[in-house]
Amino acid sequence: MKKDLSLLFFLFIAVICNAQNRPKIGLTLSGGGAKGLAHIGILKAIDSAGLKVDYVTGTSMGSIIGALYASGYSGDSIEKITRSIDWDLLLTNSSSLRSLSIDEKDEYYKYAVELPWVNSGFRLPSGVLESEELWLKFNELFFPVYGIKDFSKLSKGFKCIATDVSTGEGVVLDSGEIVSAIRSSMAIPSVFTAVNYNGRKFIDGGVVRNFPVKDAKAMGADIIIGSNVAGGLLPKEKINNVFQVLLQVAFFREDEDAIQEKKLCDIYVTHNLDNFNMGSFSSDKEIIDEGVIKGDSIYPRLKFLSDSLNAKYGTQQFIKTNLPAVDSVKITAYEIYGLQKTSETFFLHRMLFENNKWYTPAVLSADIRKVFGTRYYSKIIYSLVPLPDGTCKIIFNVEENPLTFAKLGIHYNSFTGISLIGNLTTRNFFTPYSRSLVTINLGENLRIKGEHLQVFGKYKTLSVSTSVQAESIKFDTYNGFNKDGVYRQGYFTANINTRWTLKRNYSFSIGTRFETFHYHPQIASKFEFRGNNSLLNTYAAIKLNTLSNAVYPKKGSRLDVEAGFVYNQNEDLQFFKNGNPITNMDSLGFNFNNFTRTKLNYEHYVPLSRRYTFFTQVQAGINFNQKESIVNDYFIGGLNSTFRNQITFAGLNEGTVYSSSVAALQLGVRFQMYSSLFLISKLNAAYYDFVGSNKNLKNIGFLSGYSLSLGYNFVLGPLEISAMYSDQSKKVLPYINLGIPF
């Protein structure tokens, strides 16, 4: 009853002050990071009550939600948008794997640290987020209002608050590019990059004014509804890390300002979000649900206000959604700013941009990802400017990546042991539009690789790649699933191929590689060989990669298939049985002839729900008419692909079984327990030695195996601790992997 009387009181005051005009309603939404998603429940309650909001102000996350509402989105539609967003992708400097050219995907996300070469030295990464995907998402959401540069002309008048980084002054943003305005308002210090906007550099408005109620008052609001998700400063016992210290210092001034601002609210809404913090985007659904519950609780007050206004001023037509109907624009002019190391022609051709063409926001985003996927750029943002003839000019603002990076990673697994992986990648070093890299693996197994990739053509979709790789890897040998000996394989390959890339995700290539091997037993086994063998392999290959993530993908497919002809084998090998040399080579029946080889790896991931992902993997390695055994066989076993001719198999260690023909099927389910913690189960089966034209020492065999892994994805890469079992070996085996293999 007291709440209803208070509503009547401020309504009475509003009527006295403005007897002829319906009172204007203002809405203020505070910042608060992930907690700001709770504002959506208040918007839904306002819509359900039939209240027409005239003015909206907000800061940080409140500016994003508020700008969507001011643009004409309803509370329901904003809820639908936010529940479908992949926050892990938006709030990272990583881009979607799907946005990268297939030439770049194998090297992406492999290293824990990437150090750019800037001003004659390698620099530590800033640690702050630019997030290309966030910019693109904002451009898509606000595309219908691209032509409105005065925010008072939106469906609801709008203002947001940012902080001038040079003066510490709170600045009201009410005109210009709305995407840049809200990105400025949410640039939390030490988390997001500062934003250059209208000649000034801005950071998060919450530093000085996180709850801008007085701006709604200044716009003309007679009645103000304020939703504040900020819980004030943290108590000292909850300040446990550097990030929290920085936020505490950054928002000292905001806490005092909020106390004064909330006094201006006629309906002041606080939220019970003590179990969440600014970074709780992995709990987005729960936060939105809390906001909906809070909205339901204040709905009677909002409905009472709506009914009272309608009784005094007549029923007002209420439209939940008032978004302009703009789904595409015709672009007839363009400008590009920020290009220095790359040309305008390269930028436009890789984007497949065409002037005098109609574009939807989704197409623009997809085309920008095409050029962003070259990894020449760290940021590409655009704005649309209406022209007098009804078409648009698009303005691109580009920031280029440094051309050279040093990269470091750590890898350990039960097979290869511990190693430090270093990489140096440089672009345009020898020739324009090229990438050269050297990677070295220092550890129990020494490996080194060098590659040069040169792209050609108008659209840069044709490339020639040359590479060399050398390594020395220690193998356990097995006899009847029991360890039998140890040998070390030295391997060198030189490869040249021509590749045609289609739509970033597909490629077709033809090439020839030279391979040479050296085998040296370290612990004798019952049957062994030592010496050298070399060969040539001319091949054709198809690659496809539509995975959503490089690590723990949620959806998409990856295909690697190769078919080739092996010839010019040159062997210098000795064979031994029980330590004694086999002098009668004819007894083995080996013939190092020419033969055909094929290899296939196909993976597919399907989300079953928010937390469950189902995946399948099909692998095959098949030689035809291979008359020697072992030397060119496929090695079955291991949970991670780490060396040539390996067929991974849950349940067996690497190289437990070898064969000239093998086909394996794996099924698995991954459960995301927390944002970075996973439980992964796999089962697989395989047939081997089923091609009769090969020289086989064994009959057709069958394998089945299983594994259960606990995975954690952190800064050094994925850590997986696994237990696996095979029905044939009858053994439970441990397996540990940290990081991404060489």
SVG drawing of the C-alpha trace seen along z (x, -y; Angstrom):
<svg xmlns="http://www.w3.org/2000/svg" viewBox="-9 -23 82 91">
<polyline fill="none" stroke="black" stroke-width="0.4" points="0.0,0.0 2.9,-2.4 4.4,-1.8 1.1,-2.6 0.8,-5.8 4.3,-6.8 3.5,-6.2 0.4,-8.4 2.4,-11.1 5.0,-11.5 2.3,-11.2 0.4,-14.0 3.5,-16.1 4.1,-15.4 0.5,-16.4 0.8,-19.7 4.1,-20.5 2.7,-19.6 -1.1,-19.6 -1.7,-19.5 1.0,-17.0 1.5,-13.4 4.5,-13.0 7.6,-11.7 9.2,-8.5 12.9,-8.0 14.8,-4.7 18.3,-4.5 20.4,-1.3 23.6,-0.9 26.8,0.7 27.9,3.9 29.4,6.2 27.6,9.6 25.3,8.6 23.8,5.9 22.0,8.7 19.5,8.6 18.2,5.3 16.4,7.3 13.9,8.6 13.0,5.0 12.5,4.1 10.1,7.1 8.1,6.0 7.9,2.4 6.7,3.7 4.2,6.1 2.8,3.2 2.2,1.2 4.5,-1.7 6.0,-3.9 9.5,-4.9 10.5,-8.2 14.2,-8.5 16.9,-6.0 20.3,-6.5 22.9,-3.9 26.6,-3.2 28.7,-0.2 26.4,2.9 23.5,0.6 24.4,-1.4 24.3,1.7 20.9,3.0 19.6,-0.6 20.7,-1.4 19.0,1.7 15.8,0.7 16.1,-2.9 16.6,-1.7 13.2,0.1 14.0,3.6 11.5,5.0 12.5,6.6 11.5,10.0 13.6,9.6 16.6,8.4 16.3,11.4 16.2,13.7 19.3,12.0 21.4,12.2 20.4,15.9 21.8,16.9 25.1,15.0 28.4,16.9 30.0,14.7 33.2,16.7 33.7,15.6 32.6,12.0 34.7,11.3 38.1,12.5 40.7,11.3 40.4,14.6 38.4,14.7 36.1,17.5 38.1,20.3 35.5,20.1 36.6,16.6 40.2,17.6 41.5,18.7 42.2,22.4 45.9,21.6 45.9,20.0 43.8,22.5 46.4,25.1 48.6,22.5 45.9,20.7 45.6,20.9 48.5,23.3 50.7,21.1 50.2,19.8 52.1,16.5 52.4,14.4 54.8,11.5 54.5,8.9 57.6,7.3 57.0,3.5 59.5,0.7 62.6,3.0 61.7,5.3 59.2,8.0 56.6,6.6 54.4,8.3 50.8,8.5 48.6,5.8 46.1,8.3 43.2,6.0 40.4,7.0 39.7,5.4 37.3,8.2 36.5,7.9 33.5,10.2 32.0,7.8 32.2,4.9 30.7,7.0 27.8,8.2 27.1,4.5 27.1,3.5 24.6,6.2 22.3,5.4 22.2,1.7 22.1,1.9 18.4,0.8 19.3,-2.6 22.6,-3.1 21.3,-6.3 20.4,-7.9 23.3,-10.0 21.4,-12.1 20.4,-9.7 17.5,-11.8 15.9,-10.7 15.8,-7.0 12.6,-5.4 13.4,-6.5 15.9,-9.3 19.2,-7.9 22.4,-9.0 25.3,-7.0 28.3,-7.9 32.0,-7.4 35.1,-8.6 37.8,-10.8 41.0,-8.9 43.1,-12.0 41.1,-14.2 39.0,-11.7 35.9,-13.6 32.6,-11.9 31.3,-12.6 27.7,-12.3 27.6,-10.7 24.4,-11.6 25.3,-11.7 27.5,-10.1 28.0,-6.3 25.9,-4.5 28.2,-1.4 31.3,-3.4 29.4,-5.2 28.4,-2.1 31.7,-0.5 33.3,-3.6 30.9,-3.4 31.9,0.2 35.7,0.0 36.5,1.2 40.1,0.2 42.6,3.1 39.9,5.3 38.9,3.6 40.9,1.3 40.2,-2.4 38.1,-3.7 39.0,-6.7 35.7,-8.5 35.0,-12.0 38.6,-13.0 38.9,-11.8 39.9,-8.5 37.3,-7.0 37.2,-4.3 34.2,-2.9 31.8,-5.5 31.4,-3.6 34.7,-5.0 33.0,-8.2 29.2,-7.8 27.9,-4.2 24.2,-5.2 23.4,-8.3 20.0,-9.2 20.4,-13.0 20.9,-12.7 17.5,-11.2 16.2,-14.1 18.0,-16.6 16.4,-15.1 13.0,-15.9 11.9,-12.9 9.3,-13.5 9.2,-10.0 12.4,-7.9 12.7,-4.1 16.3,-3.2 17.7,0.4 21.0,0.7 22.9,4.0 26.2,2.6 26.7,3.9 29.0,1.0 32.6,1.5 33.7,5.0 34.5,5.7 38.2,6.3 37.7,10.0 36.4,10.4 39.3,8.7 41.5,11.7 43.3,10.9 44.8,8.1 41.8,7.8 39.5,7.1 42.0,4.6 42.0,2.7 38.2,2.7 38.0,1.5 40.3,-1.4 38.7,-2.3 35.2,-2.6 35.9,-4.5 34.3,-7.7 31.4,-5.8 30.2,-4.4 29.7,-7.9 28.0,-9.2 25.5,-6.3 24.4,-7.2 23.4,-10.6 21.9,-9.5 19.5,-6.9 17.8,-9.6 16.5,-11.0 14.7,-7.7 10.9,-7.4 11.1,-3.6 14.5,-2.3 15.3,1.3 18.1,3.3 19.0,6.9 20.0,9.9 23.2,10.8 25.7,11.4 26.5,14.8 27.8,13.2 30.4,10.7 31.2,8.5 32.8,11.4 30.1,14.0 29.1,14.3 29.2,18.1 26.2,17.7 24.3,15.4 21.2,17.5 21.0,17.5 21.5,13.7 18.8,13.1 16.5,15.4 17.2,13.4 16.3,10.2 13.1,11.7 12.2,12.7 12.9,9.1 10.9,7.7 7.9,9.9 8.2,8.6 8.0,4.9 5.4,5.5 2.4,4.5 4.0,1.1 4.7,0.6 1.2,1.7 -0.3,-0.7 1.7,-3.6 0.6,-2.7 -3.1,-2.4 -2.9,-5.7 -1.4,-7.5 -4.0,-6.1 -6.8,-7.0 -5.6,-10.7 -4.4,-11.2 -6.3,-8.5 -5.1,-5.1 -1.9,-5.4 -1.2,-3.1 1.8,-0.9 4.0,0.8 6.5,3.3 8.8,3.2 9.4,0.1 12.6,1.0 13.0,-0.6 12.5,1.9 15.9,1.7 17.4,5.1 19.9,4.0 21.5,1.0 23.0,0.2 26.6,-0.9 27.9,-3.2 31.0,-4.7 33.7,-3.6 36.7,-5.0 39.4,-3.0 41.6,-4.4 44.6,-2.8 46.2,-0.8 50.0,-0.9 51.4,2.6 48.7,3.9 47.1,2.3 43.5,1.2 43.3,3.6 44.3,6.5 41.8,5.5 38.9,5.1 39.7,8.3 40.0,10.5 36.7,9.0 35.1,9.6 33.8,6.1 31.7,4.7 30.6,1.2 27.0,0.4 25.7,3.5 23.1,4.3 24.4,5.6 22.7,7.0 24.5,6.7 25.2,10.5 26.8,10.3 29.0,7.4 30.1,9.3 30.9,12.4 32.8,10.4 34.8,8.6 35.7,11.9 37.2,13.0 39.8,10.3 40.2,10.4 40.9,14.1 44.2,13.4 45.6,12.3 47.0,9.1 44.5,7.1 43.8,6.8 40.6,4.7 38.3,3.8 35.3,1.7 32.9,-0.1 30.2,-2.8 27.5,-3.6 26.8,-7.2 23.5,-7.9 24.0,-9.7 21.4,-12.1 20.4,-9.6 19.3,-7.1 22.4,-4.9 25.3,-4.7 29.0,-5.2 30.8,-2.7 33.8,-3.8 36.3,-1.2 38.7,-2.0 41.5,0.6 44.3,1.5 46.9,3.8 48.8,6.5 52.5,6.3 54.1,8.4 56.3,10.6 55.4,12.6 57.4,14.8 55.2,17.5 55.8,19.9 54.0,22.9 54.5,25.9 53.4,29.4 53.5,32.6 51.9,36.0 52.6,39.5 54.2,40.3 56.4,37.4 57.3,36.2 57.8,32.5 58.8,30.0 59.0,26.2 57.7,25.1 58.9,21.9 57.7,20.3 58.7,17.3 56.2,16.2 56.7,13.2 54.7,11.9 55.9,10.2 59.6,10.9 60.7,12.2 57.9,11.2 54.5,9.4 51.6,11.4 53.6,14.3 54.0,16.0 57.2,17.6 57.6,19.5 60.1,21.6 59.0,23.8 61.2,25.8 60.3,28.4 62.9,28.6 62.5,31.6 62.9,35.4 62.1,35.5 63.7,32.8 61.6,31.5 62.0,28.5 59.9,27.2 60.2,24.4 57.6,23.2 57.1,20.5 53.6,19.7 53.1,17.4 49.6,16.3 48.8,15.2 45.9,14.0 43.5,11.2 41.6,12.6 44.6,14.3 43.1,17.7 45.9,19.5 49.0,20.3 52.3,22.2 53.8,23.7 57.3,25.1 58.3,26.7 60.9,28.8 60.7,30.8 63.1,32.9 62.6,34.8 63.8,37.6 61.1,39.5 61.4,42.4 58.9,45.2 58.0,48.1 57.5,51.3 54.9,53.9 54.3,57.6 50.9,58.9 50.0,55.5 53.0,55.8 56.0,53.5 58.8,55.3 61.5,52.8 62.4,49.2 63.7,47.6 64.3,44.1 63.1,42.9 64.8,40.0 62.6,38.4 63.1,35.7 60.7,34.4 60.7,31.7 57.4,30.8 56.1,28.5 52.4,28.0 50.0,25.8 46.7,25.0 43.5,23.4 41.4,22.0 37.6,21.9 35.5,19.7 38.1,19.7 37.0,23.2 37.9,25.4 41.1,26.1 42.3,28.5 46.0,29.1 48.4,31.2 52.1,31.7 55.1,33.8 57.1,34.6 60.4,36.3 60.7,38.4 63.6,40.2 63.8,42.3 66.5,43.6 65.6,46.4 67.8,47.2 66.7,49.7 67.7,48.6 66.2,51.6 66.1,54.8 62.8,56.4 62.0,59.8 61.7,58.4 63.4,55.2 65.0,53.3 67.6,50.6 69.0,48.4 67.5,46.0 64.7,45.7 63.6,42.8 60.8,42.3 58.9,39.8 55.1,39.3 53.0,37.3 49.6,36.6 46.3,34.7 44.6,33.5 41.3,31.9 41.0,30.0 37.8,28.7 37.5,26.9 34.3,25.4 35.0,25.9 33.8,23.2 36.8,23.4 40.4,24.7 40.1,26.3 36.9,28.1 34.8,27.1 31.0,27.0 30.1,27.5 31.4,27.9 33.5,30.4 37.1,31.0 38.2,33.2 41.7,34.1 41.9,36.5 44.9,37.4 45.5,39.8 49.0,40.3 51.4,42.6 54.7,43.7 57.6,44.4 61.4,44.3 61.9,46.1 65.5,46.5 66.1,48.8 69.2,49.6 67.8,51.7 68.8,54.7 66.3,56.9 66.8,58.9 65.0,61.6 65.8,62.1 68.9,60.0 70.2,62.0 70.4,60.6 68.2,62.1 70.5,63.0 67.9,64.5 65.8,61.5 63.7,63.6 62.3,65.4 60.6,62.1 59.0,61.7 59.6,57.9 59.6,55.9 60.1,52.1 57.9,51.5 55.7,48.6 52.2,48.4 49.2,46.2 48.4,44.7 45.4,42.9 44.7,41.3 41.5,39.9 40.6,38.0 37.0,36.6 35.6,35.1 32.2,33.7 30.7,31.9 27.1,31.4 25.8,29.5 23.1,31.6 22.4,28.8 24.1,25.9 26.5,28.1 26.7,31.4 28.5,31.9 28.4,35.1 31.3,35.8 32.4,38.4 35.7,39.2 36.4,41.4 40.0,42.3 41.5,44.5 45.0,45.2 45.1,47.6 47.9,48.7 47.3,50.8 49.8,53.2 52.4,52.5 54.8,55.4 57.0,54.5 55.7,54.5 56.2,52.1 58.2,49.4 55.3,47.5 52.6,48.8 50.1,46.8 50.7,46.8 47.5,47.2 47.1,45.7 47.2,42.5 44.6,39.9 46.5,37.1 47.9,36.9 51.6,36.3 53.5,38.0 53.4,39.2 51.1,42.1 49.4,42.1 45.8,43.3 44.7,42.2 42.8,44.8 41.4,44.5 42.5,47.5 46.0,48.1 49.3,46.3 50.9,44.9 52.1,47.6 50.7,50.5 49.4,52.0 50.8,51.2 49.2,52.1 49.2,51.3 45.4,50.8 43.2,49.6 39.8,48.0 38.6,46.6 35.3,45.0 35.1,43.0 32.0,41.7 32.2,39.3 30.3,37.0 31.8,33.9 30.1,32.4 31.0,28.8 30.8,28.8 32.0,25.2 33.2,22.6 36.6,24.3 36.2,27.7 35.0,30.7 34.3,34.4 34.9,36.3 34.0,39.9 35.0,41.8 34.5,45.2 36.1,46.5 36.5,49.5 38.9,50.4 39.6,53.0 43.1,53.5 45.0,55.6 42.0,56.0 43.6,55.2 44.7,58.5 47.1,57.0 49.5,55.9 52.2,57.9 50.7,58.7 52.3,60.6 49.0,60.9 45.3,61.8 42.5,59.3 42.2,57.7 39.6,55.9 40.1,53.4 37.8,51.8 38.6,49.2 37.3,46.5 38.5,43.5 37.3,41.1 39.0,37.7 38.9,34.7 39.8,31.6 40.6,28.1 41.2,25.3 43.5,22.6 46.2,20.3 48.8,23.0 46.3,24.9 44.0,27.9 45.0,30.1 43.5,33.6 44.0,36.4 42.6,39.7 42.1,43.3 41.6,45.7 41.0,49.4 41.0,51.8 39.1,55.0 42.1,56.6 44.9,55.5 42.8,56.0 44.7,53.1 43.7,49.8 46.2,47.1 46.7,43.6 47.3,40.8 48.1,37.1 48.2,34.3 49.0,30.6 48.9,28.1 48.8,28.6 51.3,30.8 54.0,29.6"/>
</svg>
